Amino acid sequence: MDRIAELERQYVLRSWSVQSKNTYTNVVGGKGAFFWDDQGKKYLDFSAQLVNANVGHQDPRVIEAIKEQADKMCYVAPFYASEPRARLAQEVIEVCPPSMGKVFFTLGGAESNENAIKIARMYTGKMKVISRYRSYHGATYGAITLTGDPRRPPVEPGIPGVLKVFDHYCYRCSFGLRYPSCDVRCAESIREVIQYENPDTVAAVTVETVTGTNGIFVPPPEYLPRLREICDEFSVLLICDEVMSGFGRTGEWFAVDHWKIQPDMMTMAKGLTSGYVPLGAVVVSKDIAKGFEDRMFWCGLTYSGHSLACAAGLGNMRAYREDGMIGNAKRLGNVMDQELAAIMDRHPSVGDIRNIGLFGAIELVKDRETREPLAPWNGPDPGVMGAINKFLLERGVYTYLRWNLLFLTPPLCITESELVEGLAIVDESLRIADEFAAKKG
Ligand code: PLP
């Protein structure tokens, strides 16, 4: 192990891992859709680091924006006006749905959801918040309580007043139904829960507009419009977590744009700066913004709208626009759809493929009929997912694998040939899954 890797192993507590099982690759550089380590090994970044490096690595427009701001003024307290904060807020509102009014800047996704809960409670005077089981909303206490997935139970009890409902995971429907004859029971069941809970106590429903780390669940076309109606019926706020699905990831500025819904709040982070400097945001509707004109807004952060982070955000907005990256994600999303369909034809271990824009996943099974997962949900990897990952890394493709899922979320600046080349390596890697499924089957 080299010196840096050794220091990291000795002194850094790494997220979401058993420390002794970690590996330590020292990453020293990157460009566009690639990064490389200190041994000179180059990787195609098929996961855009943590699905955040949307504009790609080392974009000169973002770097220049940060440098210019650093030369002028590195930090201005939130109670002064400051150019990068004001301009970025305006630019964000301009690409949001028309109902959105103002931005509260945070430092990341969890903090955005944390503040969205507070705002929902303050604005409605109600306490309960509903979220879904197959969801991730961040690791701080409120956000992890909103989270449904296995990262929540180990740190419970969380905050009071959060309830869980089932998802639109159509491949494994919790209600045992099939789309479209299901009539989106998953949305109707949320209506039922609101009624049982007493609508006068329910402040908000929070959903990932397109579910990310739990498996890329794209909602059926009726789902979000119906959820919007249900929320309106009971004066419940709809909060759309766009932390992962925002800023072009799905081929539109925000995933909500696909279904033309107007949320009451949107939370965002990741693609806001593509990770160059930490930044998050809660965007609130014009109505909610008005609600705080004459009453106290009980939220605050020393680094709300940090000058360097907002400059990075402005650099990102410029890069998205100048290179048409959102359109690129949409166009290459169609390419990815076709390639994934061909991969599914070739590999019996592929149970389902899901994608929107450059936000995709392959779900692996032992048997297409029974849909038994190739590796258990929240269980130990029987060895097969690790073997696929090893193959991919050896062939220079870095991506995210979890349970029986292989994620495909490259930077939005990726070219068609890079995408196709990477998918060809993924295709090859799935021979390992097929062989494992055939042996076990
Ligand atoms: N919300 C969603 C949908 C996410 O995917 C994530 C992180 O992956 C978060 C919130 C939390 O963001 P952060 O890690 O910046 O706190």
Boltz pocket constraint, residues with backbone or C-beta under 6 A from the ligand:
constraints:
  - pocket:
      binder: B
      contacts: [[A, 50], [A, 107], [A, 108], [A, 109], [A, 110], [A, 111], [A, 113], [A, 136], [A, 137], [A, 138], [A, 139], [A, 208], [A, 212], [A, 213], [A, 241], [A, 242], [A, 243], [A, 244], [A, 245], [A, 269], [A, 270]]
      max_distance: 6.0
